[in-house]
Amino acid sequence: MFRFFGIFSAVVFLFPATSQADSPVVVELFTSQGCSSCPPADRLLAELATHDYVIALALHVDYWDYLGWKDIFARPEFSDRQRKYARVWGQRTVYTPQMVVQGVNAMVGSRADEIQRQIMQFENSPIKAKVRAESVGPGIRIEITAVMADIGDANIQLVRYSAGEVVVIERGENAGKAIEYVNIVESWETVGSWSGSGDAVLEVPEAPAGKYVVIVQAVGPGEIFAAARMSH
């Protein structure tokens, strides 16, 4: 894992004043309760989560569980997602904490200045697609609108997450700490595909109640073209 030595201080994010509700930037944090260098990144994600134009998601990986504490939020599929990114980028290893911005740019998850630059880069980029989601009875209806033509094949992903929880860690590298986690991903499913051209509608027949993000992402995984929050 990456070891961060230093003092985490409050960060002021100088994002544009106008809200980009139609095109929020997705930030994924790969983290673990068993990683001593992760708490600063967890706090940074909590700060990012307060901004309307950032969708901040915490994916807890399971590959540090052997260090003495099993992460109660970890899922092997989240570790697999991180490894898929690594393969796309030609990297042979994965680490925590790692933040991935808009499915394209990755960096150490506690480097606030670099993360802010990457978010602003995408926040100021032309919108390629828009996605809208709403509850329809027990299911979810997803509508995708193309803004740019022929941007490439994409997967439609449905992400369920919980708002947050404080965990008292009893063993391992963070033993004795009470750490607050936010936007904890509970499931990440591919529910359909899109050609990247024209508009599309997808019906998910049933979905548990909860908070969701719908993400339209280039096959790979690659760039995230569009994302939207919803409650169901």
Phi, psi and omega in degrees: 000159177279131178261123179256115177254120180156178183254125177281129180237165180297142183240133175259119181268123184262061178281160177301151184288333182281137179281137178256063186298329181282346185212063178293152180267131181267128176240121177256130174250120172269116190220173178204141175293342179267010185251116184292338180269000184276329183308320176299322178290324176298320178291323178295319178298322178298322177293316179299325183293346180278352182263130182298328186267013172234130171257105185259125184230134179257118176251112182271125182266161185252000188280358173256005184299334183291348183285357175126352179219124179273119179295120185287346179258355188289144175225138178300330180293335177286322173298319179296321179298316179297320179293325177296317174304313183301318180295319178300321182274001180074025179260144185264347182228163174237164183206166172230149354278138177231131173252139176241123183257119176057028176074006188238309187255130182239148181200167175301132191290354179255005182271084189299316183297316181293320179296318178299317179299317182293319179297315181295326178301314181283327179298330181263003181276156178299143178285131181263330180202162175233148177227142179228140180224144178211155176283136174228097185061230180280355185246189182230133176256129182242128178239128179246133178240124178285135175252317171256151182274142170051058180276351176113163182298142183220154172261143175260120188240138179247118185246122175257137182216159175254154187295318181167168181196146173262130182240129173269116184266124189262338183220174177082197188293336179253023183306134178089356181264144170253113188244132178270128178245141181235157176047054185280118180289130179257327177206151181219106186238141170273119186250356180179184179223163182215141184284347183085008180223137180075183181261161182212152176230135179228135177251123171263111191300320182219144177208138177298155176296145178157187177267138184226157165232133172259128184236130174254112189230137177304143178300138180162292004287148181230217185295140174275119183275328183197153178205152179209143175271158171197159171246142185231000000 
